[in-house]
């Protein structure tokens, strides 16, 4: 636990982490509505650009300094490719083709992917228990990808979501060392700004099919809420929590995302939870639990990378 954590009651930290997962869980449903009216690549550009502007303004108001080192700026630009551009583009393109329930369940595999990349890059030792968690997670993902009654277009969406999760997992591993040496809020603001620049080219192909005037007030309202809550505010709450509790505990709260998102998907989109999807989700949850279960007080990556 980091310095200063004892001054904050744990129930406040837990409340913040639950709130973050509520934001993310509701986000799947809200984004599905937005993507009906705004092309995925265009929405990714709008979301990241607006969130970057909000965080840059927050940095300025807080009196913090943005990173100025050319090396740090260059590394943040590289990390933005995996943590923002590929991550966000695959997420919105995938979500536009599959269901919120599937998306949230597949995203729960991020901690497993993070550990896998850490092992490959030498940040952690490989063990039989880790191998078992990888195998269980893979089986779970395959079951979710091929449940009874899914159309081929949904498989494409699911594969894009998996790519999104793996890209973000790689980002977490390769960026950790730098993010431990710079201010998290300022670095994330720059990261999102670089991500917005990187999304200009993919979004350019969607300009012809995007008519801002035709987008409904509901879609714009939901879009604004996504920018503020599951993007900018969620980042801030996660940073605040990470300064006070173990990162493994922060990651553990990801379990709430599929519960919230799938419940909303069943209620509002009529998604049916087949046996394959439920079995796959269960296996992914078991794999993540095995991955996050540590004998130490913190997630291994925080010590090894």
N, C-alpha and C positions, 0 to 999 in steps of 0.2 A: 504494500500500500504506500502511496506517495505521501510526501510530507504535506501536512495540513489536512489530511483526510479525517483525522480523529475529531476535528472541530466541527465536522458536518454530520448530523444524525444520519444513520444509514437509511432510515425510511424515506428521507428526502431524496437520496441518491436512487433508491429503488423506484420511487415515484417518477423521477425524471426518466429512468430507463424504460419503465412501462409506457410512459407518455410517448417516447420515441417510437416504440414498437406499434402503438396505436396509430401514430402518424403514418408509419410505413404500411401498416395493414390496411388502413383506409385508402392510402395512396393508390394501391392496385385498382381499386374500384373506381376512384375518381379519374385516374389516368385512362382507364378503359373508355370512359365517357368522352374525355378530351380527344382521344385518338380517333374517335368517330368523325370528328370535324376538322382536325388539324393533322396534316401528314406527319408521320412519326419523326422523320429527320428534322423537319421544321420545328416540331414541338420540343425535341431534344435541345435544339439551338436556343429556343426561347427560354426554356426552363433553366439551362445552365447559365446563359447570359444574365438573366434576371437574378438568379441566386448569387452569381459572382458580384453583380452590382450591389446587392444587399450586404454581402459579407465585406466587400471593400469599403462600403459606407460605415459598417460597424467597426472595422479596423480604424478608420479615420476618426470616428467619434470617440473611440476608446483610447486614442492617443498612442496606439501601438505602431511599430514601424514595419513596413513591408520588407521582405528580403531584398537586398541590393546586390549581393555577390553574384557575378555572372555565372559562376559554377552552380550555385544554388538555383538560380533562375533556369539554367539549362536543364538541370536534373528535374525540376518541377515540370518543365515542358515535356520531358521524356515520360515522367510518371503520369502526366495528364492523358497521354495516348491510351494507357491501359486503365487508369482509374476513372477517366471521364469519357473520352471519345468512344473507344470500343465498348466500354461498360454501358454508357447511356444509349448509344445507338442500337446495340443489340437488345437492350432492355425494351425500348419503345417499339422496335420492329417486332420483337418477340411477343410482347404483350398485345400488340395489335392483331396477332394471329392466333393466340391461344387464350386461355382463361385466367382470371386473376388467381384462382385457387392453385392451378398448376404453377404459375409464376412464383407465387409465394413459397410453395413447397420446395421447388427446385432451388430457390435462393438460399434455403436453409443449409444447403451443402457448402456454402462459402467457407465456413471454418475448416471443413475437411479439405477443400481445395487449397486453402492457405497452408495447412500443415503439409500437404503433399509437396507444394512448391518449396517450402522451407527445408524439407528433407532432400529434395533434388538439388537445391542450391547449397546444401551443407550447413544450414542454420540449425538443424536438429538431427539427432540420431534416429535411425530407422529401427523399429521394434516390431515384434510379432503382433502386439496389440494394435499398433498403428496400421499394420498391413491388414488386419481383420477389419478395422474401421473403414479402410479404403474399399475393401471388397464388399462390405455390407452397403456402403453408400452407393457404389456402382450398381449393385443389384436393385437397390431402391430406385435410383434414377431410371434404370431401364424399365422397371414396372410402371413408373409414372409416365414415361414417354410412350408406352404402348398399352394403355388401358383399353378395355372393350368399348367400341363405339366411337373412338376418336377419328376424325377425318385426317387426311394426310397433311392438310394445311396446318393443323394443330401440332403435328410432329415438327414441322418446320419452326413454328413458334417456340416450342419447347427447346429445340436445339439452340436457337438463338439465346434463350434465357440461360441455358447452361454455359454458352460461350461468354455471356455477360458475367456470370458468377465466377468463371475461371479467370477472366481478365481482371476482375476486381480482386480475386484472391492473390494473383501475381503482384498486383499493385501494392497490396498490403505488405507483402514480404520485401519487395525491393525498395520500398519507400520508407520503411520503418526507421532505419538508421538515421536518415536525414531528418525525418519529422521529430526525432527525439532531441535534435540540436537546435531547432528553430521553433518559433511560436506557432502553435498548431492552427490558430484562427487565421493569422496572417498568411501562413503557407497555403492553407486551404483556399483562401480568397484568390491567391495567385494561381493555384492549381486549376480552379474553376475558370479563371480568366483565360488561361492557356487552352483549357478544354473548349471554351466558346470559340476561340480562334480556330481550333482544329475541326470544329463542326461546321464551319462556314462552307467548306467545299461540299460535303454530303448534303447539306441543307439547300445548296444552290440548285440542285436537281429537283427540289420540291417547290421552288418559288412559283413555277408556272401553274401548279395545281393548288396553290394556296391563295385563298381570298379572305383576308382578315375581316372584311365587312360581312361575309356570309356566316362567320362563326357566331353561334348563339351566345347570349349573355350568360347562360348557364355554364357553357364550356369555358368562357373567359374567367368566370368567377371561380370555377373549380381549378383552373390553371393557376390563378393567382394564389389560391389556398395551397396548392402543391408547392409552388415556389417558396412561400413563406414557412409552411409547417414541415412537410416531410423532406424539405431540402435545407434551407438556411437554418431554421430553428432546430431541426433534428441534429444537424452538425454541431451546433453550439451546445446542446444538451449532452450529446455524446462526449464532447471534449471536456465539459464540466465534470461528467461522471468519471471519465478516464483518469482525471487528476485525483480522484478520491477512493476508487476501488480497483480491484484487480481487473485486468483486461479480459480474463477468462469469464468473469462474472458479467461484464458488459456483453460479451459474445453470447452468453447463455440466454439472454433475454430475446435473442432472435427466434427462439421457440415460439414466441407469442405471435409472430407475423403470420404464419400459415393458418393458425387458429382464427385470427381476426379476419384475414382476407378470404379464406375459404368459406367461413360463415356468411360473410357479406355476399360472396359470389353465389352461394346457394340461394340466398334470400332474394337478391336483385337480378341475377342473371340466369337463374334456374339451372345452375350447374349440377350435374348428378355425380355423386361420389361412388364410383364403382369399386368393386373389390380390389382390382389391380391398383387403382390410385391410392386407396386406403392402406393396402399392404406396402406399397412403395414408400408412402409417406412415413409409415411406422419404421421401416428399415432406415430411412434417411435420418430420422430423429434418433434412433439407436446409435447410428454411426457418429452423428454429431456429439451425442452424449459421451461416447467412448473417446472421441477426439478431445473434448474439452475437459474430461476428467483428469485432474492432475494431482500429484502428491504435494507439489509446492504451492505457494500462496499466489502465484501469478501464472498466466499463460506462458508457455515455454518461449514463444517468439520474443517476448519482452526481455528475456535474459540472453537469448542466443543470437539475436540479429539486430 
